[in-house]
Amino acid sequence: MWKLFESKKIGIDLGTTNTLVFVAGKGIVINEPTVVAVSQTTKTIEAIGVDAKEMIGKTPESVIVYRPMQDGAIADYYVTYAMLRHFISKALGSTTLFKPDVLVSVPVGITSTERRAVIEATMKAGARTAMLVKEPVLAALGAGIPINEARGAMVIDIGGGTTDVAVISLGGIVASTSVKVGGTKFDQAIIEYVRRTSGVVIGDQSAEELKCTLASALAVTPDVEGVVKGRDVVTGLPKSLTITTNELVKAIDYELKAVVKAIKTVLEATPPELASDIIDHGIVMTGGTSSLNHLAELIEQQTGVKVRLADDPLFCVVKGTGVLLGHLDDYKRSILVKR
């Protein structure tokens, strides 16, 4: 009975592509697209999450479906607040009478203005307290890395909007960078490549499917073919197109180079003792986009350091919120902002 009067603890991985919610004592209870459908006529929200994503490309002119998070930051404050309120309410149901304590992941390169926007949106959405923690720290915790030790650990978190690279030691970030390159930029690069080379326009979801099933960070032998459907820019008629893995390697080459450059930048800024630890223990990749075929091999080739993909990379950050919520006193120095 007394559990009804306890303040719940919630961890939120507020991503550009997906939002995941962890509730202490329950685990991951929500994994939905960070997508919202808004009526332009009534200025009301029509759908959130899975329901909204199913509407992409299928709505009348009066309804716009879009992502309120862009490049890891809040692009639309009102819609983000409403989305957070919806997810928090859905996660808790009617199991508590008190506002929850909420921990939210943020990119390593977040500005003070962006931090303030996340805090205010979280508080307005119904939080009793709001805490912010940088994504690489949470990703490391979720991947099982002991971040409080005097040992360098390097994490690459490649999400939908950003790639965060950080070296962590003694619970804090020693060297880091964040670039606005992630899954959505890969998708856009594929869309632009197909249009430029074949004169066919494909949708966001088709590009995402190509990225997940056919694309690769390195050329493959033998080459693999796939089929994508779109609209011919000349005739305006529907058209099917055959595309190969090695074509997609060319399509996302610029984005891959940006990710590799960010990794090298952090390695160059890492103190020698910690660099030695990284050589010994390797680099860990997390985030949904890190599952791109042969990406770990590409990074190994470019850096000379062994790379491994974490188990369940998409869930590492949200799992990390669960670890931190359960040991707040142990990880106080990892909390960026608390209010």
Residue, then its C-alpha position, 0 to 999 in steps of 0.5 A: m500500500w505504501k508504494l502508492f505514496e512513493s515518488k517513482k524514479i524514471g529514466i528517459d532516453l530522449g532521442t531524435t529517433n526513439t524515446l525509451v523510458f525506464v521505470a525503477g522496479k519495472g525496467i524498460v516500459i516504453n520504446e517508441p518513435t520520437v514522432v508527433a502528429v499535429s493538426q494545423t487547423t486546431k493546433t492540437i496533437e493528433a498522435i504520438g509515438v508509434d501511432a504518429k510514425e504510422m501516419i508519416g507520408k499518409t496525412p492530409e495537408s491539415v496534419i503535419v507529422y514531424r520530429p520535435m527533437q532535431d540533432g539531439a536538441i529540442a526543436d519544438y518546446y511545446v510539442t516536446y513537453a506534450m510528448l514527455r507528459h504523454f510518455i511519463s503518464k503512460a509509463l506510470g499509469s495510476t500507480t503513484l500519487f506523487k510526481p516522479d523523479v526524472l533523469v534525462s539523457v542529453p548529448v555531450g555537446i549540449t549548450s546551456t540554453e538546450r539544457r535549460a529547455v530540457i529541464e523546463a520541458t521535463m518539469k512542466a511535463g510532470a516531474r518532481t525533480a529533473m536530472l540531466v546526464k550526458e549520453p556517453v556516461l549512461a551508455a557506458l553504464g548500460a554497456g556494463i563499463p565500470i566508469n568509477e574506476a581510475r581507468g580510461a574507457m572510450v564510448i561511441d554513442i551513435g544515435g538518430g541525431t548525434t554521434d557522441v564520443a567520450v573518454i570516461s575515467l573516475g565517473g567523469i568525462v575527460a575528453s569528448t566531442s559531439v557531431k550532428v551526424g546520426g541515423t537521420k543524416f544517413d537516411q537523408a544521404i541515401i535519399e539524396y543519392v538515389r534521387r541524384t543517381s536514379g531520378v527517383v524520390i524515396g521516402d524517409q521510411s524506405a531510406e531507413e529500411l535500406k540503411c538497416t537491411l542493405a547499407s554497409a560502412l565498407a564495400v562487400t564482395p560479392d555485392v548485394e542487391g535490394v529493391v526500393k520503391g519511389r516516385d520518378v521525378v520526371t514522370g511523377l509515376p511510381k517506380s521500383l529501383t534496384i540498388t546495391t550495398n556498395e552504392l549505399v557505401k558511397a551514399i553515406d561516405y561523407e557521414l562516415k568520414a565525419v564520425v571517424k574524424a570525431i573519434k580521432t579528435v577525441l583520441e588525440a585529446t586523450p591523456p597518454e595513460l588513458a590512451s593506453d587503457i583504451i588500447d588495452h580494453g578497446i572502444v565500445m559502440t552503443g546507439g541504434t545506428s552503431s549496428l550499421n554493417h561493418l561500422a566497427e571494422l571501419i573504425e578499427q581500420q581507421t584508428g588501429v584500436k579494437v572496437r566492439l559493439a555493446d549488447d543491445p546497443l539501442f538500449c544501453v543509454v536507457k539501461g544506464t539511466g536505470v543503473l544510475l537511478g539505483h545508485l545515485d550516491d555513487y554517481k553524483r559526479s556524473i549528474l550534469v544538472k539537477r533541479 
